[in-house]
Amino acid sequence: MWSFARTCAEFGVGNYEQALEWARIATEAMPEYPGAWHYLAANLGHLNRIEEARAATQQLLRVIPHDNLRMIREILPSARPERLEKFVDGLRKAGLSEMASS
């Protein structure tokens, strides 16, 4: 969980390279924890490493098959709006859809 906390903190201040390193550690340590995959994909999206971001999104969808941006907004409604939108934007760049596919 330490690595996950660090990726959240680094992401929050826009240190995407550092956040990416911590997200990689988090996904290795907790491969079934969706939050780690969310941050890995979002960081890669913000770094415009789109192919890697899409691969991370596929791993995320392996853990939560119907995950989507609308769900993220519903799950995190108390997050600061600007930080939430930055997170959602990174996930959008990584290929997470607005709505779950049927």
Order of alpha helices (4+ residues) and beta strands (2+ residues): alpha-alpha-alpha-alpha-alpha-alpha
